[in-house]
Amino acid sequence: IHGALLRMNRSIQAEGTFGIIKYDRRYKRIVRRGLDSVRVEIFLVSIGHNLYKIYNKQMRLREVA
């Protein structure tokens, strides 16, 4: 039962991230061709998502201070 709960929690977390990237950032489709190019494109989208999260967290901390 514990393993099933962990798997369910992981799937929810991953779907949230992909949902934000797809719908909030309007990233619908991979444009590049070739495995290496696709990896680079997904890597760049992931970096952009993480930088946006860091920026928002810093702004929230500045508002509190």
ABEGO torsion letter per residue (X at the ends): XAAAAAAAAAAAAAAAAAAAAAAAAGBABBABBEAAAAAAAAAAAAAAAAAAAAAAAAAAAAAAX
